[in-house]
Amino acid sequence: MSWLSSLKPVSSLPEYSGPYKVGSIDVEIPVADLDSPSPAPDSSLSTVAYRIFYPCEPSANDRPVRWIPNPQRGYMAAYARFMGANSAFASVFAFFTQLMYYINIPVHRNAPLLSPPTKFSRWPVMVFSHGLGGTRNAYSQITGSVASHGVVVVCPEHRDGSCPISYIRATANTPAKAVDYVTLSHEPRDDVWEKRDEQLKIRLWELGLIHDSMLKMDAGDEIRNLDENKSKNKKLDTSKLLSMFKGKLDMHRPGSIVWAGHSFGAATMHQLVKTVYWQTSPERKYAYIPLFSPKATSQIAKQITASSPVVLLDMWCLPLQSPNTRWLKDKPLPCYAPPGPGGTTVVAILSEAFYNWTVHMKETKRLLSEDPSTSSPKKTKPGPRFFYPVSSAHLSQSDFGLLFKWISKTIFHVEEPERILHLNTRCILQMMRENGYEVAETSRIDAEEEAEAAKGKDMEVIESTESGDWKILDSRGKVRGWIAVTTDLYENDDLTAASNKSPADAVVEHEVLGQATK
């Protein structure tokens, strides 16, 4: 029993490290109520769904927000299928099913939005896309931590078959349905790329709809939220919850939204910003088949600019190599276009497992370089903020690394899972600060300046000739176990090549050969 006890998941996720309390609302909106900037790729997808994490007023106790979404039994069964009946994770899930039901996200359900203390009285906005096997809740530690520093973070739940399962509520004209996980090969083949293209079409379309919904929310338009957000507070009108965001979101300035994601989600955001930015390029080849075609006059086309910040966590490159989108693949990220600032608006954080995956690592570097079409790209602008934390695995940027610490350590050799998430959060926030976003300072505890924190200076602004938490972006090794990487294609030629696993195996079993054989 003591051995089983060491396997069990944590009873709750850690509190967030920023100075603000974090509220959360579940949102599901009928597609018919929104203005799509691009044609729908699948007419059966009648709603879009996401969770919002936001700085909130201190709130009275309410119903907890469970990490396993409702209906919990359906999600639990789907996770077990995704992980494989014989995998170590699936066995743990099966044994501790009842415990998993009660894991809470440390947020305040439906809490009032905090009044923004920023210059424009609006909160910065980030949109975070999940990876294979993810949900709107699966990255709550990073997204909630960012929110606790003063950002409204929107976390879609994609209906492209990348969730273990996703439930679509009935609308006036459409029945309820479930979208199951779609198992696809991890091999680079034409049929695989075709199916990944179809998934990306859905993901990009959903992001366009979610962007439109947030604009409507900020404008104060009445929005039908199909999620009832049930509350113990009988006086709370949950149908009006979204109205509190009116005039509070900094998303009207071109280039103001931060586009972030993990794994397939990072690939999604990489594809989104490039697709939208380069769609009107006079160089566009006729052979190129765009997966997302917003009009040049659409709001999302106006939003994505050469200065748009992008956060790419352990980006999975295979979906970006489709022959159908080859022309776009060879174009650089918008930040490298003539009006762009270079990689100072790009955060790319790998796990050590993906860093050790040589073939994939080279492709990642190519896609993050100034010219992905060549093996010797020019370097006329700063490169991306590019790092990896040692002893980290692909799941380290999701909540799984915290929930199953023993499994993470034993199978994936992960050390200090909570610290890895803190390092990721610090890097994201400092990139935002350097690009003019008003977010709360990193505490001295988070910056690992315990001696100063012990003197009562924990939340005092860190004094330095450089601004904010500057050490986290320094490439000279100022932070323990935080390794800077460049886009030089030949920087790590001596690393062990990795095998191609299926998506579920890559995440759950051993990720890549280099990590499994340590």
BELVEN-V611868 format. One record per residue. N is the residue number from 0. D_CENTER is the distance of its C-alpha to the mean C-alpha in Angstrom with 2 decimals. Layout:
n->N d_center->D_CENTER
n->N d_center->D_CENTER
This chain:
n->0 d_center->36.36
n->1 d_center->35.29
n->2 d_center->33.44
n->3 d_center->31.65
n->4 d_center->30.90
n->5 d_center->29.10
n->6 d_center->26.82
n->7 d_center->25.87
n->8 d_center->22.44
n->9 d_center->22.20
n->10 d_center->23.53
n->11 d_center->20.83
n->12 d_center->17.71
n->13 d_center->18.57
n->14 d_center->19.00
n->15 d_center->16.72
n->16 d_center->18.28
n->17 d_center->18.39
n->18 d_center->21.58
n->19 d_center->20.45
n->20 d_center->20.35
n->21 d_center->17.33
n->22 d_center->18.01
n->23 d_center->16.21
n->24 d_center->17.21
n->25 d_center->16.58
n->26 d_center->17.15
n->27 d_center->18.62
n->28 d_center->20.56
n->29 d_center->23.10
n->30 d_center->22.45
n->31 d_center->26.10
n->32 d_center->25.46
n->33 d_center->23.08
n->34 d_center->23.85
n->35 d_center->22.08
n->36 d_center->22.03
n->37 d_center->22.42
n->38 d_center->24.41
n->39 d_center->22.99
n->40 d_center->22.49
n->41 d_center->23.32
n->42 d_center->25.72
n->43 d_center->25.20
n->44 d_center->21.75
n->45 d_center->23.21
n->46 d_center->20.38
n->47 d_center->16.75
n->48 d_center->14.93
n->49 d_center->12.18
n->50 d_center->12.11
n->51 d_center->12.57
n->52 d_center->12.50
n->53 d_center->15.18
n->54 d_center->18.03
n->55 d_center->20.97
n->56 d_center->24.68
n->57 d_center->26.00
n->58 d_center->26.51
n->59 d_center->28.99
n->60 d_center->27.97
n->61 d_center->26.68
n->62 d_center->25.51
n->63 d_center->22.69
n->64 d_center->19.24
n->65 d_center->19.10
n->66 d_center->16.15
n->67 d_center->17.61
n->68 d_center->17.58
n->69 d_center->20.93
n->70 d_center->22.90
n->71 d_center->22.27
n->72 d_center->24.84
n->73 d_center->23.36
n->74 d_center->19.85
n->75 d_center->21.60
n->76 d_center->23.77
n->77 d_center->20.96
n->78 d_center->19.09
n->79 d_center->22.49
n->80 d_center->22.97
n->81 d_center->19.66
n->82 d_center->20.51
n->83 d_center->24.06
n->84 d_center->27.18
n->85 d_center->28.38
n->86 d_center->25.34
n->87 d_center->25.36
n->88 d_center->22.21
n->89 d_center->23.76
n->90 d_center->26.94
n->91 d_center->25.38
n->92 d_center->23.60
n->93 d_center->26.99
n->94 d_center->28.98
n->95 d_center->26.91
n->96 d_center->25.98
n->97 d_center->27.60
n->98 d_center->25.85
n->99 d_center->22.38
n->100 d_center->23.32
n->101 d_center->23.77
n->102 d_center->20.66
n->103 d_center->19.50
n->104 d_center->16.44
n->105 d_center->18.07
n->106 d_center->17.83
n->107 d_center->20.73
n->108 d_center->20.86
n->109 d_center->21.85
n->110 d_center->22.84
n->111 d_center->24.14
n->112 d_center->21.94
n->113 d_center->23.11
n->114 d_center->25.01
n->115 d_center->23.19
n->116 d_center->25.31
n->117 d_center->24.14
n->118 d_center->26.64
n->119 d_center->25.79
n->120 d_center->25.26
n->121 d_center->21.77
n->122 d_center->18.34
n->123 d_center->15.71
n->124 d_center->12.87
n->125 d_center->9.14
n->126 d_center->7.28
n->127 d_center->3.60
n->128 d_center->4.27
n->129 d_center->5.16
n->130 d_center->7.70
n->131 d_center->11.43
n->132 d_center->12.71
n->133 d_center->9.73
n->134 d_center->10.32
n->135 d_center->9.43
n->136 d_center->10.54
n->137 d_center->9.36
n->138 d_center->6.90
n->139 d_center->9.51
n->140 d_center->10.78
n->141 d_center->8.29
n->142 d_center->7.53
n->143 d_center->11.27
n->144 d_center->12.39
n->145 d_center->11.13
n->146 d_center->12.83
n->147 d_center->15.83
n->148 d_center->16.43
n->149 d_center->16.81
n->150 d_center->13.78
n->151 d_center->13.16
n->152 d_center->9.52
n->153 d_center->9.27
n->154 d_center->7.30
n->155 d_center->9.10
n->156 d_center->10.85
n->157 d_center->11.85
n->158 d_center->15.59
n->159 d_center->15.92
n->160 d_center->16.93
n->161 d_center->13.75
n->162 d_center->13.68
n->163 d_center->16.59
n->164 d_center->18.03
n->165 d_center->17.33
n->166 d_center->20.19
n->167 d_center->21.26
n->168 d_center->23.79
n->169 d_center->27.10
n->170 d_center->27.89
n->171 d_center->31.40
n->172 d_center->31.67
n->173 d_center->29.44
n->174 d_center->29.44
n->175 d_center->26.70
n->176 d_center->25.14
n->177 d_center->22.72
n->178 d_center->20.48
n->179 d_center->20.72
n->180 d_center->18.73
n->181 d_center->20.13
n->182 d_center->21.20
n->183 d_center->21.44
n->184 d_center->22.85
n->185 d_center->20.99
n->186 d_center->23.97
n->187 d_center->23.92
n->188 d_center->26.30
n->189 d_center->27.02
n->190 d_center->26.67
n->191 d_center->23.24
n->192 d_center->22.05
n->193 d_center->23.62
n->194 d_center->21.70
n->195 d_center->18.32
n->196 d_center->19.35
n->197 d_center->20.00
n->198 d_center->16.57
n->199 d_center->15.07
n->200 d_center->17.71
n->201 d_center->16.56
n->202 d_center->12.85
n->203 d_center->14.02
n->204 d_center->16.71
n->205 d_center->14.57
n->206 d_center->12.52
n->207 d_center->16.04
n->208 d_center->17.29
n->209 d_center->14.63
n->210 d_center->15.37
n->211 d_center->19.00
n->212 d_center->18.70
n->213 d_center->17.34
n->214 d_center->20.22
n->215 d_center->22.61
n->216 d_center->21.43
n->217 d_center->22.05
n->218 d_center->25.34
n->219 d_center->26.48
n->220 d_center->26.95
n->221 d_center->27.56
n->222 d_center->24.70
n->223 d_center->25.31
n->224 d_center->22.74
n->225 d_center->23.62
n->226 d_center->21.98
n->227 d_center->24.88
n->228 d_center->22.99
n->229 d_center->26.21
n->230 d_center->27.43
n->231 d_center->30.38
n->232 d_center->31.31
n->233 d_center->33.68
n->234 d_center->34.08
n->235 d_center->30.42
n->236 d_center->30.10
n->237 d_center->26.65
n->238 d_center->27.24
n->239 d_center->27.13
n->240 d_center->24.05
n->241 d_center->22.02
n->242 d_center->24.97
n->243 d_center->24.13
n->244 d_center->21.45
n->245 d_center->24.31
n->246 d_center->24.66
n->247 d_center->22.00
n->248 d_center->18.98
n->249 d_center->19.02
n->250 d_center->17.97
n->251 d_center->21.39
n->252 d_center->21.76
n->253 d_center->20.89
n->254 d_center->17.95
n->255 d_center->16.85
n->256 d_center->13.36
n->257 d_center->10.44
n->258 d_center->8.21
n->259 d_center->4.81
n->260 d_center->2.89
n->261 d_center->4.70
n->262 d_center->8.32
n->263 d_center->9.32
n->264 d_center->6.09
n->265 d_center->6.81
n->266 d_center->10.30
n->267 d_center->9.81
n->268 d_center->8.93
n->269 d_center->11.68
n->270 d_center->13.93
n->271 d_center->13.42
n->272 d_center->14.50
n->273 d_center->17.22
n->274 d_center->18.51
n->275 d_center->18.97
n->276 d_center->20.35
n->277 d_center->22.75
n->278 d_center->23.92
n->279 d_center->27.08
n->280 d_center->27.92
n->281 d_center->31.62
n->282 d_center->30.93
n->283 d_center->28.96
n->284 d_center->30.58
n->285 d_center->31.97
n->286 d_center->30.71
n->287 d_center->27.09
n->288 d_center->25.69
n->289 d_center->22.74
n->290 d_center->20.18
n->291 d_center->19.62
n->292 d_center->22.63
n->293 d_center->22.27
n->294 d_center->25.55
n->295 d_center->26.03
n->296 d_center->27.02
n->297 d_center->23.91
n->298 d_center->21.86
n->299 d_center->18.64
n->300 d_center->20.90
n->301 d_center->22.15
n->302 d_center->18.78
n->303 d_center->17.40
n->304 d_center->19.70
n->305 d_center->20.36
n->306 d_center->19.04
n->307 d_center->15.59
n->308 d_center->13.10
n->309 d_center->10.33
n->310 d_center->7.82
n->311 d_center->7.79
n->312 d_center->7.27
n->313 d_center->10.08
n->314 d_center->10.24
n->315 d_center->12.51
n->316 d_center->15.30
n->317 d_center->17.59
n->318 d_center->16.38
n->319 d_center->17.02
n->320 d_center->20.58
n->321 d_center->22.14
n->322 d_center->25.68
n->323 d_center->25.15
n->324 d_center->22.68
n->325 d_center->24.47
n->326 d_center->25.52
n->327 d_center->22.03
n->328 d_center->20.94
n->329 d_center->23.82
n->330 d_center->22.80
n->331 d_center->20.91
n->332 d_center->17.83
n->333 d_center->19.21
n->334 d_center->19.43
n->335 d_center->22.26
n->336 d_center->24.22
n->337 d_center->27.48
n->338 d_center->26.33
n->339 d_center->23.08
n->340 d_center->22.84
n->341 d_center->21.59
n->342 d_center->18.70
n->343 d_center->18.79
n->344 d_center->15.98
n->345 d_center->13.75
n->346 d_center->11.97
n->347 d_center->11.77
n->348 d_center->11.64
n->349 d_center->13.06
n->350 d_center->14.35
n->351 d_center->18.14
n->352 d_center->18.32
n->353 d_center->16.66
n->354 d_center->18.75
n->355 d_center->21.76
n->356 d_center->21.14
n->357 d_center->23.51
n->358 d_center->23.42
n->359 d_center->19.68
n->360 d_center->19.59
n->361 d_center->22.11
n->362 d_center->20.24
n->363 d_center->17.10
n->364 d_center->19.55
n->365 d_center->21.26
n->366 d_center->18.28
n->367 d_center->17.47
n->368 d_center->21.18
n->369 d_center->23.34
n->370 d_center->24.89
n->371 d_center->23.20
n->372 d_center->26.50
n->373 d_center->28.44
n->374 d_center->28.58
n->375 d_center->29.93
n->376 d_center->27.76
n->377 d_center->29.26
n->378 d_center->27.91
n->379 d_center->28.95
n->380 d_center->25.86
n->381 d_center->23.71
n->382 d_center->21.19
n->383 d_center->17.47
n->384 d_center->16.50
n->385 d_center->16.27
n->386 d_center->16.48
n->387 d_center->16.28
n->388 d_center->17.37
n->389 d_center->20.38
n->390 d_center->20.67
n->391 d_center->17.00
n->392 d_center->15.85
n->393 d_center->12.98
n->394 d_center->12.30
n->395 d_center->12.55
n->396 d_center->8.93
n->397 d_center->8.82
n->398 d_center->11.61
n->399 d_center->14.01
n->400 d_center->15.20
n->401 d_center->16.42
n->402 d_center->17.81
n->403 d_center->19.83
n->404 d_center->20.89
n->405 d_center->24.09
n->406 d_center->22.64
n->407 d_center->20.01
n->408 d_center->22.94
n->409 d_center->25.51
n->410 d_center->23.80
n->411 d_center->21.06
n->412 d_center->22.92
n->413 d_center->20.18
n->414 d_center->21.70
n->415 d_center->20.56
n->416 d_center->17.24
n->417 d_center->16.96
n->418 d_center->17.83
n->419 d_center->15.18
n->420 d_center->12.47
n->421 d_center->14.73
n->422 d_center->15.01
n->423 d_center->11.34
n->424 d_center->11.43
n->425 d_center->14.80
n->426 d_center->13.92
n->427 d_center->11.25
n->428 d_center->13.85
n->429 d_center->16.75
n->430 d_center->15.53
n->431 d_center->15.31
n->432 d_center->18.77
n->433 d_center->20.26
n->434 d_center->19.36
n->435 d_center->21.08
n->436 d_center->18.57
n->437 d_center->20.31
n->438 d_center->18.26
n->439 d_center->20.03
n->440 d_center->21.35
n->441 d_center->20.27
n->442 d_center->22.84
n->443 d_center->25.32
n->444 d_center->24.37
n->445 d_center->20.76
n->446 d_center->22.31
n->447 d_center->24.63
n->448 d_center->27.73
n->449 d_center->29.24
n->450 d_center->32.77
n->451 d_center->32.11
n->452 d_center->30.17
n->453 d_center->33.24
n->454 d_center->35.38
n->455 d_center->33.62
n->456 d_center->31.57
n->457 d_center->28.13
n->458 d_center->26.65
n->459 d_center->28.98
n->460 d_center->27.54
n->461 d_center->27.58
n->462 d_center->30.59
n->463 d_center->30.36
n->464 d_center->31.65
n->465 d_center->28.03
n->466 d_center->25.63
n->467 d_center->23.30
n->468 d_center->21.56
n->469 d_center->22.76
n->470 d_center->23.12
n->471 d_center->19.44
n->472 d_center->19.52
n->473 d_center->23.01
n->474 d_center->23.56
n->475 d_center->26.76
n->476 d_center->25.45
n->477 d_center->25.78
n->478 d_center->23.26
n->479 d_center->24.25
n->480 d_center->22.43
n->481 d_center->20.04
n->482 d_center->21.02
n->483 d_center->20.82
n->484 d_center->20.62
n->485 d_center->22.09
n->486 d_center->21.92
n->487 d_center->25.42
n->488 d_center->25.54
n->489 d_center->28.23
n->490 d_center->26.87
n->491 d_center->26.36
n->492 d_center->28.80
n->493 d_center->30.24
n->494 d_center->27.26
n->495 d_center->27.62
n->496 d_center->26.53
n->497 d_center->24.29
n->498 d_center->25.08
n->499 d_center->23.19
n->500 d_center->22.02
n->501 d_center->20.97
n->502 d_center->17.25
n->503 d_center->18.09
n->504 d_center->20.40
n->505 d_center->18.07
n->506 d_center->15.66
n->507 d_center->18.39
n->508 d_center->21.67
n->509 d_center->21.73
n->510 d_center->18.76
n->511 d_center->21.02
n->512 d_center->24.70
n->513 d_center->24.46
n->514 d_center->22.61
n->515 d_center->24.81
n->516 d_center->28.04
n->517 d_center->27.68
